[in-house]
Amino acid sequence: MLLEGLKLMIVGMATVILFLLLLIACIEWVKFLTRNFTMNQQQSLHQSRKSDSNKYKTVPKLEVPVEVFAAAIASYESDNNTS
């Protein structure tokens, strides 16, 4: 009985390991097939970040007055106190 349990455990673990190895092989195969697409995507992303970095430097910095924050906090606290 114990020997059959050990055999079942070994067969089950071997099946799981084989399945995981097959899964890893499939992932590597997909990575190999899509390597050119991935390189093109990375290059276009890098170029878009490079061009966008100049665009954001010209945007003026917007500042919100402290009174607006104080009013928002007071409103939030009054809503929570009445609930």
A tleap script that builds the chain and sets N, CA, C and O, in Angstrom:
source leaprc.protein.ff14SB
mol = sequence {
  NMET LEU LEU GLU GLY LEU LYS LEU MET ILE
  VAL GLY MET ALA THR VAL ILE LEU PHE LEU
  LEU LEU LEU ILE ALA CYS ILE GLU TRP VAL
  LYS PHE LEU THR ARG ASN PHE THR MET ASN
  GLN GLN GLN SER LEU HIE GLN SER ARG LYS
  SER ASP SER ASN LYS TYR LYS THR VAL PRO
  LYS LEU GLU VAL PRO VAL GLU VAL PHE ALA
  ALA ALA ILE ALA SER TYR GLU SER ASP ASN
  ASN THR CSER
}
set mol.1.N position { 0.827 -1.185 0.000 }
set mol.1.CA position { 0.000 0.000 0.000 }
set mol.1.C position { 0.874 1.253 0.000 }
set mol.1.O position { 0.625 2.182 -0.768 }
set mol.2.N position { 1.882 1.283 0.845 }
set mol.2.CA position { 2.778 2.430 0.916 }
set mol.2.C position { 3.586 2.567 -0.374 }
set mol.2.O position { 3.820 3.675 -0.856 }
set mol.3.N position { 4.004 1.437 -0.920 }
set mol.3.CA position { 4.780 1.448 -2.158 }
set mol.3.C position { 3.943 1.986 -3.324 }
set mol.3.O position { 4.457 2.719 -4.169 }
set mol.4.N position { 2.678 1.629 -3.370 }
set mol.4.CA position { 1.805 2.138 -4.430 }
set mol.4.C position { 1.575 3.636 -4.282 }
set mol.4.O position { 1.489 4.354 -5.278 }
set mol.5.N position { 1.475 4.101 -3.060 }
set mol.5.CA position { 1.331 5.540 -2.810 }
set mol.5.C position { 2.560 6.303 -3.265 }
set mol.5.O position { 2.446 7.373 -3.864 }
set mol.6.N position { 3.744 5.754 -2.983 }
set mol.6.CA position { 4.984 6.397 -3.425 }
set mol.6.C position { 5.079 6.421 -4.948 }
set mol.6.O position { 5.505 7.416 -5.535 }
set mol.7.N position { 4.673 5.300 -5.593 }
set mol.7.CA position { 4.688 5.266 -7.054 }
set mol.7.C position { 3.745 6.323 -7.636 }
set mol.7.O position { 4.086 7.010 -8.598 }
set mol.8.N position { 2.574 6.441 -7.048 }
set mol.8.CA position { 1.605 7.423 -7.509 }
set mol.8.C position { 2.147 8.842 -7.332 }
set mol.8.O position { 1.959 9.700 -8.195 }
set mol.9.N position { 2.817 9.077 -6.212 }
set mol.9.CA position { 3.397 10.384 -5.957 }
set mol.9.C position { 4.484 10.701 -6.984 }
set mol.9.O position { 4.536 11.816 -7.503 }
set mol.10.N position { 5.334 9.750 -7.276 }
set mol.10.CA position { 6.428 9.968 -8.222 }
set mol.10.C position { 5.872 10.207 -9.626 }
set mol.10.O position { 6.335 11.104 -10.331 }
set mol.11.N position { 4.896 9.420 -10.030 }
set mol.11.CA position { 4.295 9.604 -11.353 }
set mol.11.C position { 3.606 10.970 -11.434 }
set mol.11.O position { 3.722 11.662 -12.445 }
set mol.12.N position { 2.904 11.353 -10.393 }
set mol.12.CA position { 2.225 12.656 -10.383 }
set mol.12.C position { 3.203 13.808 -10.451 }
set mol.12.O position { 3.000 14.758 -11.207 }
set mol.13.N position { 4.269 13.728 -9.658 }
set mol.13.CA position { 5.270 14.795 -9.675 }
set mol.13.C position { 5.998 14.845 -11.015 }
set mol.13.O position { 6.311 15.929 -11.507 }
set mol.14.N position { 6.265 13.701 -11.599 }
set mol.14.CA position { 6.917 13.675 -12.915 }
set mol.14.C position { 6.007 14.302 -13.970 }
set mol.14.O position { 6.477 15.014 -14.857 }
set mol.15.N position { 4.723 14.037 -13.873 }
set mol.15.CA position { 3.769 14.625 -14.813 }
set mol.15.C position { 3.743 16.141 -14.671 }
set mol.15.O position { 3.735 16.861 -15.670 }
set mol.16.N position { 3.731 16.619 -13.456 }
set mol.16.CA position { 3.722 18.063 -13.220 }
set mol.16.C position { 4.998 18.698 -13.746 }
set mol.16.O position { 4.938 19.748 -14.385 }
set mol.17.N position { 6.138 18.096 -13.497 }
set mol.17.CA position { 7.408 18.642 -13.961 }
set mol.17.C position { 7.459 18.661 -15.479 }
set mol.17.O position { 7.913 19.641 -16.069 }
set mol.18.N position { 6.998 17.588 -16.124 }
set mol.18.CA position { 6.972 17.546 -17.586 }
set mol.18.C position { 6.042 18.619 -18.158 }
set mol.18.O position { 6.364 19.257 -19.160 }
set mol.19.N position { 4.899 18.809 -17.520 }
set mol.19.CA position { 3.975 19.850 -17.970 }
set mol.19.C position { 4.603 21.231 -17.830 }
set mol.19.O position { 4.484 22.056 -18.736 }
set mol.20.N position { 5.268 21.494 -16.712 }
set mol.20.CA position { 5.906 22.795 -16.515 }
set mol.20.C position { 7.049 23.013 -17.503 }
set mol.20.O position { 7.230 24.123 -18.002 }
set mol.21.N position { 7.817 21.970 -17.788 }
set mol.21.CA position { 8.885 22.102 -18.772 }
set mol.21.C position { 8.310 22.380 -20.162 }
set mol.21.O position { 8.868 23.178 -20.916 }
set mol.22.N position { 7.210 21.732 -20.499 }
set mol.22.CA position { 6.545 21.989 -21.775 }
set mol.22.C position { 6.034 23.429 -21.833 }
set mol.22.O position { 6.135 24.085 -22.870 }
set mol.23.N position { 5.496 23.909 -20.739 }
set mol.23.CA position { 5.009 25.283 -20.669 }
set mol.23.C position { 6.154 26.278 -20.843 }
set mol.23.O position { 6.006 27.269 -21.558 }
set mol.24.N position { 7.276 26.028 -20.206 }
set mol.24.CA position { 8.448 26.897 -20.351 }
set mol.24.C position { 8.938 26.887 -21.794 }
set mol.24.O position { 9.294 27.933 -22.337 }
set mol.25.N position { 8.959 25.712 -22.418 }
set mol.25.CA position { 9.389 25.614 -23.815 }
set mol.25.C position { 8.455 26.404 -24.727 }
set mol.25.O position { 8.921 27.064 -25.656 }
set mol.26.N position { 7.161 26.350 -24.484 }
set mol.26.CA position { 6.207 27.101 -25.301 }
set mol.26.C position { 6.387 28.604 -25.119 }
set mol.26.O position { 6.299 29.355 -26.090 }
set mol.27.N position { 6.634 29.044 -23.914 }
set mol.27.CA position { 6.859 30.470 -23.655 }
set mol.27.C position { 8.120 30.947 -24.367 }
set mol.27.O position { 8.127 32.020 -24.971 }
set mol.28.N position { 9.184 30.155 -24.297 }
set mol.28.CA position { 10.423 30.522 -24.984 }
set mol.28.C position { 10.221 30.545 -26.499 }
set mol.28.O position { 10.792 31.396 -27.182 }
set mol.29.N position { 9.423 29.629 -27.030 }
set mol.29.CA position { 9.152 29.585 -28.455 }
set mol.29.C position { 8.394 30.837 -28.896 }
set mol.29.O position { 8.715 31.428 -29.927 }
set mol.30.N position { 7.395 31.240 -28.119 }
set mol.30.CA position { 6.641 32.453 -28.428 }
set mol.30.C position { 7.554 33.671 -28.334 }
set mol.30.O position { 7.459 34.586 -29.152 }
set mol.31.N position { 8.438 33.683 -27.339 }
set mol.31.CA position { 9.390 34.791 -27.206 }
set mol.31.C position { 10.300 34.862 -28.430 }
set mol.31.O position { 10.610 35.951 -28.912 }
set mol.32.N position { 10.721 33.718 -28.927 }
set mol.32.CA position { 11.574 33.666 -30.118 }
set mol.32.C position { 10.814 34.171 -31.352 }
set mol.32.O position { 11.369 34.908 -32.167 }
set mol.33.N position { 9.547 33.773 -31.484 }
set mol.33.CA position { 8.765 34.173 -32.647 }
set mol.33.C position { 8.428 35.660 -32.649 }
set mol.33.O position { 8.284 36.248 -33.721 }
set mol.34.N position { 8.302 36.277 -31.495 }
set mol.34.CA position { 7.894 37.680 -31.405 }
set mol.34.C position { 9.049 38.622 -31.100 }
set mol.34.O position { 8.812 39.776 -30.743 }
set mol.35.N position { 10.287 38.169 -31.229 }
set mol.35.CA position { 11.425 39.010 -30.861 }
set mol.35.C position { 11.531 40.253 -31.739 }
set mol.35.O position { 11.870 41.324 -31.233 }
set mol.36.N position { 11.251 40.144 -33.045 }
set mol.36.CA position { 11.328 41.314 -33.928 }
set mol.36.C position { 10.246 42.328 -33.600 }
set mol.36.O position { 10.506 43.531 -33.585 }
set mol.37.N position { 9.052 41.860 -33.340 }
set mol.37.CA position { 7.955 42.751 -32.963 }
set mol.37.C position { 8.276 43.468 -31.660 }
set mol.37.O position { 8.008 44.663 -31.530 }
set mol.38.N position { 8.844 42.756 -30.697 }
set mol.38.CA position { 9.183 43.347 -29.415 }
set mol.38.C position { 10.257 44.415 -29.569 }
set mol.38.O position { 10.170 45.472 -28.945 }
set mol.39.N position { 11.270 44.153 -30.392 }
set mol.39.CA position { 12.319 45.140 -30.613 }
set mol.39.C position { 11.754 46.388 -31.279 }
set mol.39.O position { 12.130 47.501 -30.913 }
set mol.40.N position { 10.854 46.222 -32.255 }
set mol.40.CA position { 10.231 47.373 -32.914 }
set mol.40.C position { 9.393 48.183 -31.933 }
set mol.40.O position { 9.418 49.414 -31.961 }
set mol.41.N position { 8.661 47.507 -31.079 }
set mol.41.CA position { 7.841 48.201 -30.088 }
set mol.41.C position { 8.710 48.984 -29.105 }
set mol.41.O position { 8.380 50.118 -28.758 }
set mol.42.N position { 9.809 48.395 -28.656 }
set mol.42.CA position { 10.692 49.079 -27.727 }
set mol.42.C position { 11.325 50.298 -28.373 }
set mol.42.O position { 11.455 51.340 -27.730 }
set mol.43.N position { 11.721 50.185 -29.637 }
set mol.43.CA position { 12.319 51.319 -30.328 }
set mol.43.C position { 11.310 52.446 -30.516 }
set mol.43.O position { 11.646 53.612 -30.309 }
set mol.44.N position { 10.090 52.123 -30.902 }
set mol.44.CA position { 9.079 53.170 -31.085 }
set mol.44.C position { 8.706 53.810 -29.754 }
set mol.44.O position { 8.458 55.014 -29.696 }
set mol.45.N position { 8.662 53.020 -28.685 }
set mol.45.CA position { 8.380 53.572 -27.368 }
set mol.45.C position { 9.492 54.513 -26.931 }
set mol.45.O position { 9.226 55.580 -26.377 }
set mol.46.N position { 10.726 54.122 -27.177 }
set mol.46.CA position { 11.868 54.964 -26.822 }
set mol.46.C position { 11.837 56.274 -27.609 }
set mol.46.O position { 12.104 57.340 -27.055 }
set mol.47.N position { 11.512 56.193 -28.901 }
set mol.47.CA position { 11.449 57.403 -29.717 }
set mol.47.C position { 10.302 58.313 -29.285 }
set mol.47.O position { 10.454 59.535 -29.267 }
set mol.48.N position { 9.171 57.735 -28.940 }
set mol.48.CA position { 8.046 58.562 -28.505 }
set mol.48.C position { 8.342 59.219 -27.165 }
set mol.48.O position { 7.950 60.364 -26.941 }
set mol.49.N position { 9.025 58.514 -26.273 }
set mol.49.CA position { 9.403 59.132 -24.997 }
set mol.49.C position { 10.401 60.261 -25.215 }
set mol.49.O position { 10.360 61.281 -24.526 }
set mol.50.N position { 11.302 60.069 -26.184 }
set mol.50.CA position { 12.294 61.090 -26.478 }
set mol.50.C position { 11.622 62.344 -27.020 }
set mol.50.O position { 11.979 63.454 -26.625 }
set mol.51.N position { 10.654 62.184 -27.921 }
set mol.51.CA position { 9.971 63.337 -28.503 }
set mol.51.C position { 9.013 63.978 -27.497 }
set mol.51.O position { 8.824 65.195 -27.517 }
set mol.52.N position { 8.408 63.179 -26.623 }
set mol.52.CA position { 7.479 63.724 -25.627 }
set mol.52.C position { 8.198 64.473 -24.519 }
set mol.52.O position { 7.604 65.346 -23.887 }
set mol.53.N position { 9.451 64.157 -24.270 }
set mol.53.CA position { 10.162 64.818 -23.182 }
set mol.53.C position { 10.336 66.296 -23.469 }
set mol.53.O position { 10.321 67.103 -22.539 }
set mol.54.N position { 10.501 66.674 -24.723 }
set mol.54.CA position { 10.621 68.087 -25.081 }
set mol.54.C position { 9.279 68.794 -24.976 }
set mol.54.O position { 9.224 69.972 -24.623 }
set mol.55.N position { 8.211 68.093 -25.274 }
set mol.55.CA position { 6.876 68.689 -25.253 }
set mol.55.C position { 6.466 69.056 -23.827 }
set mol.55.O position { 5.837 70.095 -23.623 }
set mol.56.N position { 6.803 68.238 -22.847 }
set mol.56.CA position { 6.364 68.486 -21.482 }
set mol.56.C position { 7.170 69.573 -20.791 }
set mol.56.O position { 6.727 70.110 -19.776 }
set mol.57.N position { 8.319 69.903 -21.304 }
set mol.57.CA position { 9.121 70.949 -20.677 }
set mol.57.C position { 8.514 72.325 -20.893 }
set mol.57.O position { 8.775 73.237 -20.109 }
set mol.58.N position { 7.707 72.500 -21.940 }
set mol.58.CA position { 7.131 73.801 -22.243 }
set mol.58.C position { 5.801 74.045 -21.527 }
set mol.58.O position { 5.287 75.162 -21.574 }
set mol.59.N position { 5.240 73.054 -20.879 }
set mol.59.CA position { 3.963 73.215 -20.188 }
set mol.59.C position { 4.186 74.027 -18.919 }
set mol.59.O position { 5.069 73.697 -18.127 }
set mol.60.N position { 3.402 75.085 -18.712 }
set mol.60.CA position { 3.596 75.894 -17.502 }
set mol.60.C position { 3.154 75.131 -16.263 }
set mol.60.O position { 2.249 74.298 -16.306 }
set mol.61.N position { 3.815 75.438 -15.169 }
set mol.61.CA position { 3.485 74.775 -13.909 }
set mol.61.C position { 2.268 75.455 -13.304 }
set mol.61.O position { 2.270 76.665 -13.074 }
set mol.62.N position { 1.234 74.675 -13.050 }
set mol.62.CA position { 0.002 75.205 -12.474 }
set mol.62.C position { 0.024 74.991 -10.969 }
set mol.62.O position { 0.275 73.887 -10.486 }
set mol.63.N position { -0.239 76.054 -10.248 }
set mol.63.CA position { -0.250 75.969 -8.789 }
set mol.63.C position { -1.659 76.241 -8.284 }
set mol.63.O position { -2.340 77.139 -8.778 }
set mol.64.N position { -2.086 75.477 -7.317 }
set mol.64.CA position { -3.398 75.646 -6.708 }
set mol.64.C position { -3.193 76.385 -5.389 }
set mol.64.O position { -2.319 76.020 -4.602 }
set mol.65.N position { -4.000 77.432 -5.141 }
set mol.65.CA position { -3.842 78.179 -3.887 }
set mol.65.C position { -4.138 77.304 -2.668 }
set mol.65.O position { -4.899 76.339 -2.741 }
set mol.66.N position { -3.526 77.664 -1.567 }
set mol.66.CA position { -3.690 76.921 -0.326 }
set mol.66.C position { -5.136 76.982 0.154 }
set mol.66.O position { -5.622 76.052 0.797 }
set mol.67.N position { -5.820 78.075 -0.157 }
set mol.67.CA position { -7.209 78.232 0.280 }
set mol.67.C position { -8.112 77.153 -0.315 }
set mol.67.O position { -9.071 76.721 0.324 }
set mol.68.N position { -7.809 76.727 -1.519 }
set mol.68.CA position { -8.611 75.683 -2.160 }
set mol.68.C position { -8.449 74.370 -1.403 }
set mol.68.O position { -9.426 73.659 -1.170 }
set mol.69.N position { -7.211 74.048 -1.017 }
set mol.69.CA position { -6.983 72.834 -0.231 }
set mol.69.C position { -7.675 72.920 1.121 }
set mol.69.O position { -8.268 71.944 1.580 }
set mol.70.N position { -7.603 74.070 1.755 }
set mol.70.CA position { -8.234 74.235 3.064 }
set mol.70.C position { -9.748 74.069 2.953 }
set mol.70.O position { -10.364 73.435 3.810 }
set mol.71.N position { -10.349 74.629 1.913 }
set mol.71.CA position { -11.802 74.493 1.729 }
set mol.71.C position { -12.179 73.043 1.447 }
set mol.71.O position { -13.209 72.568 1.926 }
set mol.72.N position { -11.368 72.344 0.684 }
set mol.72.CA position { -11.656 70.942 0.390 }
set mol.72.C position { -11.570 70.091 1.647 }
set mol.72.O position { -12.408 69.216 1.864 }
set mol.73.N position { -10.573 70.341 2.469 }
set mol.73.CA position { -10.423 69.586 3.719 }
set mol.73.C position { -11.579 69.885 4.655 }
set mol.73.O position { -12.122 68.971 5.275 }
set mol.74.N position { -11.969 71.154 4.769 }
set mol.74.CA position { -13.083 71.525 5.642 }
set mol.74.C position { -14.378 70.874 5.163 }
set mol.74.O position { -15.165 70.393 5.978 }
set mol.75.N position { -14.605 70.854 3.866 }
set mol.75.CA position { -15.811 70.227 3.323 }
set mol.75.C position { -15.813 68.728 3.595 }
set mol.75.O position { -16.841 68.163 3.968 }
set mol.76.N position { -14.674 68.089 3.412 }
set mol.76.CA position { -14.572 66.649 3.659 }
set mol.76.C position { -14.841 66.333 5.129 }
set mol.76.O position { -15.574 65.397 5.449 }
set mol.77.N position { -14.243 67.118 6.011 }
set mol.77.CA position { -14.442 66.866 7.445 }
set mol.77.C position { -15.881 67.124 7.869 }
set mol.77.O position { -16.414 66.387 8.698 }
set mol.78.N position { -16.525 68.160 7.315 }
set mol.78.CA position { -17.916 68.418 7.688 }
set mol.78.C position { -18.839 67.320 7.160 }
set mol.78.O position { -19.821 66.973 7.815 }
set mol.79.N position { -18.534 66.771 5.984 }
set mol.79.CA position { -19.336 65.655 5.464 }
set mol.79.C position { -19.177 64.418 6.318 }
set mol.79.O position { -20.152 63.700 6.543 }
set mol.80.N position { -17.989 64.151 6.795 }
set mol.80.CA position { -17.757 62.967 7.611 }
set mol.80.C position { -18.320 63.124 9.016 }
set mol.80.O position { -18.723 62.131 9.622 }
set mol.81.N position { -18.359 64.323 9.546 }
set mol.81.CA position { -18.904 64.539 10.891 }
set mol.81.C position { -20.411 64.386 10.916 }
set mol.81.O position { -20.968 63.928 11.914 }
set mol.82.N position { -21.085 64.761 9.832 }
set mol.82.CA position { -22.561 64.658 9.798 }
set mol.82.C position { -23.017 63.256 9.495 }
set mol.82.O position { -24.162 62.914 9.793 }
set mol.83.N position { -22.161 62.416 8.907 }
set mol.83.CA position { -22.572 61.056 8.536 }
set mol.83.C position { -22.596 60.137 9.704 }
set mol.83.O position { -22.921 58.959 9.556 }
savepdb mol mol.pdb
quit
